Amino acid sequence: MEVLFDAARGKSLVLISEGKGILRALDIDAPEFFQQVARVREILLLLDAQNEAARQFQAIEQRYAQELKNNAESGAPLPAPNGAPSNLNRQQWVLARTPNFKRWFGECEISEQVAEQVSTFVDDALAYRNPNPVKLWVVPDWQVREIKKLIGIDVSGYSFELVENDIRHAIGAHGDTKKEMKRKPSNEAITEADLKALPYILKNPDRIRAGTEKGGRQSVIFEKRVNGVITAVEVIATAENKLLNKTMWKRLSAEGGDAQSETAPANTSESAATPSLYQNIVDFLAKSKASKIIDGNGDPQVVYHGTSGDFAEFTGLSETELAISHSARFNPCCIGY
């Protein structure tokens, strides 16, 4: 499309073609033309946002395909964050796990109690106060399937557990900037704040891959990318039905080769002073905490708007803003905080 503006007439001649000559010529008022351009741009943004929302919804459906199949065929309940049966229906359950939903409403799969427990545990471990191990949660079925495929071990019923010696080892082995850069220029030193992000990495990794611990044992590595930095957590399976964190490290993401984070950080700037993963999550949770409504199981609470006023639609957000949060397949008001 080519636009020729006639200043004398205040008109725009719009030439529309497909590379084989002019198909149409529109002689329209300049203000009208630019209004139409703005509208077309908004529609394109809307469609792009809807496509991205649909892609995210489908990705969650694929991740939890077996759980959703069991729910559809036998009525097996979908799990809430605390392991109890969720009060959400299938569509709401999937939607609440999409990145777009979390951008608006915060992380609902990690309770504030777990985050605080891990934060205290890390503080105590680094201060040699001999804290008891922290049991996080039972390994979800989708991770059980992935781990079985990667290393051939069935970790059904296993629980993630944090141990103080491994916390100290992680920061002792990978917490020195000079040593990390000497190992590899793209490496970064981990911090106490990164250790406190362990639950978020283990719950929602961008990638899970097989590894080998220094002692020769098979391990599993959970990776998550935030602000151009890949944070990796290595765990091993034990005879006591546990997945123990053994160590943790960070590296700058290689262009095109690494997993992309499905959870948007609070600070998306790419800079040398990269904000920690934990701080991004804490800042984001704090931003949304005031309006967050969850049920007794930790799931987002389905809420309804009631008023005696006479109105036909909600106002305050543009179509584009709504679409960025939700696909057109869903009513944006059907689930919320």
N, C-alpha and C positions, 0 to 999 in steps of 0.2 A: 504494500500500500504506500502511496506517495501523496503528500499533501502540498498543494500550491496555494499560497495565500495571496489574495488580491487586496492590498491595503486600500486602494481607492474605493472599492465597492464594499469592503468589509466582509468579503466572502472567502470561503475556502473551497477550492476545487479538489476533491478527493478522487484519486485515480486508483482503482482496485484492479490488480492483475495477478496472474499466476505464472509470470515469466514468459508467456506466449502472446503478449500484447494486452492492451487494456480491455478489461471485461465490462467495467462500469465506470462512469464518471458522475460524481454527485456534486452539485453546486449548492452548498448549504451555508448558512450563517456561521461565522467563526465561533461565537459563544456556544451555539448549539452543537457544533462539531466537537469542541473540547469537552463539553458535558457528556457527549456520547462516548468519547475516548475514555473518560474517567469511569463511566459505567461499565464499559467493556473490560477495563483493567480490573475493576472490582469483581466482575463475574469470573474472570480468569483466576484471580486469587482465590475466590470461593471454590471453584472447581478443583484447583490444586490442593487446597486444604481438605476438601472432601475426599479426594483420592488418597491423600496421606493418612487421613483418619481411617479410611477403609482398609488401607494396607496394614496399619497398626492393629486394627481389630482382627484381621485375618492372621497376622503373625501370632497373636495371643491364642487364637483358636488352634493354630497348628501346634503351638507349644503344649497346650493342655488338651490335645486331641483325644487322648484316652480317657481322661477325666470327664470331658464333655460327652463322649460317646457313652460311658457308663451312666451318666446322669440322664441322657436321653432314652437309653434302652431299658434301664432297670430302676431309674429313679434314685440312683446313688447320689447322696448330697454332695454338693461342691463345698470345699473347705473354706472356712473363714480364716482370717489371720491367726486366730488362737487355736485353730484345729477343729473347732466345733463346726457343725453344719451351717452353711451360710444362709442368711435370710434373703439374699438377693436371688433374682431369677437368672437364668442363663445369660441373657443379653446384658443385664446390669453387671453381673459377675465379671464377664469378659471386658466390658467397657471400663470398669474400675481399675483394671490392670494395664490399660494402655498408657503410653507415655503422655499423650495429650491430656488425658484425665489427670494424671499426676502433676502435670505442669500447672493446671488450674487449682487443684485441690490438695496437692501434697502427697507424700508417701503414706499409703494406708496399710501396706503389707508388713511394715515394721512398727510395732507399737512403741509409744514413748517410754514405756516401762523397760522394754528390752534395750532401747538406745541408752537410757540412763544406767541400766545395769552394766552394760558393756563399758560405758565411759568410766564408771567407778572401778570396774575390774581392771581396766588398763592402768588407771592411776595407781591402784594398789599394787599391781604386778611390777610396775617400773620402780615403785618405792620399796620393793621387797617386803610388803606387808602380808605376804603369804595368803592371798585370797583363794577361796575355793574355786574349782573349775566352774565355768559358766556353761550350762546346757542351753543351747539356743532353741532348736526345733527339730522335728523329724525331717529327714531329707524328703523333699516333695517328689512325687512319682515321676514327673518329667525329668528331674535330675537323676533319679534312680535309673531310668531307661538310658539316659545319655552316658552315665558312668559305666553301666554294664557294657554298652557298645564300645566304649573307649578302652577300658582295662579288663573287662571280663569278670568284674566282681559285682555281685548282687548286694547292694547296700539298702535293700528294703528294710524299713524299720530302724535304720541307723539314725543317730542324732549328731548334729554339729555341736562340737564342744571346744571351748577356748581354755587353754592351759597357760598358767603364768610363765613357766620356763620358755615356752615357745614365743610368747609375747616379747620377753626380754631378748631372746635369740634374734628375733626378726629385726628389732631396732639396733641390736648390737652388730649384726652382720650387714645390714643394709641402711643404716641410719647416718652414715658419714658421707657427706657430699664428695669430698676429694677421692675417697676410696671407690665410690660408685662410678664416678667419672673416669677413674683409672681403669676400672673393669671394662667400661664401654662409655663413650662420650654421650650417648643418648640416655644413660641411666640417671635417675634422680634419687636422692636420699628420701627414705620414708620418715615420717614424723609421728609423734604421739597422736596427733589428730587423724592421721591416716589409719592407725591401728583401731581407732574408734569407729571407723567406717566399715569394719569387717562385716557386720550384719548385712549392710546394703549390698556389698559385693557378692556375698554368698547367697543372698535371697534372689537377686536379679542380675546375674552376670550377663555380659554381652556374648561371652564365649566360654565354653568349658573344653579343655584339652588334656590329653594324657601327658604325664611327666615322669621323671625318675628322681627320687630323692638321692642325696649324696651317698647314703648308705646302700643304695641299689634297690630300694623298695619302690614299687610302683606308686605313683602319686597322681592326684588330679589337680589341675590348675584352673582357678576361676579368674576370669579377666573382666575388667570394666574400664571403659574409656571416659574420661571427663576432661574437658579443656585441653584436648590434644595429648593427654598423658594416660598411658595404660597402667592401671594398678592391678597386680597379680597376687593372688593368695594361693599357696600350695597346701593341700590337705592330704592326709593319708588315712586309710581305713584300718581299724584295729580289731582285734579278736573280741573286744567288748562291745561291738556294734556301735562304734563311734567314728565320726570323721573329725580328726583333730587338725587344727591349723598348725602347720610346721614353720612357715616363714612367709614373708611378704616382700615385694619389691616393686619399683616403679621404673618406667622408661617412657621416653617420648614416643608418640605414635609414628610409625613409618607411613608415609603417604600411600594410600590405596591398599595396604596389606593387612591392616589391623581391623578388628571388630569396631563398629561404631556404637556408641552408647545409646541405649534405647531410652534412658532416663535423662532428661535435659537438666544440666546443672543450673544453679541459680545465677552463676556468673559465666557467661559464654565467651568471654574475651580470651583470645590466645595471646599470652604474654610470657615473658621469661619468669616472672614471679607468679607461677600458676597457683591459684587458690587450692587448698587441699580439698580432696573429695569430701571429707567429713564436714568441713566448714561450709561447702556448697550445700550439703544436705541440711545441716543445722539451720543455715540462713533461710533456706527454702521452707523448711517446716515452720520456722518462726513467723515467716511472712504469712502463712496460711492458717496458723494455729487459731487465731481469733474467731474464725468462722467455720471451723472444722466440726462436723457432726458425725459421730460414729455410733454404731449400736453396741450392744454388750459384747459382741464377738470381735469388734475391731473393724468391721466392714463399714463402708460409707452408708449413711442412713438415707433411705429414700424419704424425701420430704415433698410436701404439696403446698401450693400457695392458696391461701383462702382470703377472700375479701368480699365486702358488700358492695365494692365499687363496680361500675359497669364499664368493662374494657374488653377489647378483643385480642390484644397482644401485648407482650412485654416490650418495654423500650429500654434504651441505655446501652445496648451493644449493637454494633453493626452486624450485618449478615456475615461479613468476613471474619469478625472476631468470634462469633458463635461457631462458625465452621472450623476455625482453627482448633477449637476445643472438642468439637463433636462432629461426627459424620452426619450428613443429611439423612442417613438411615435411622437416626435416633432423635427423639424429642429432647432438646437440651435441658428441659426442665424435669425429665423423668427421674433423675437421680442427682443428688447434689449435696453440698455442705451448706 
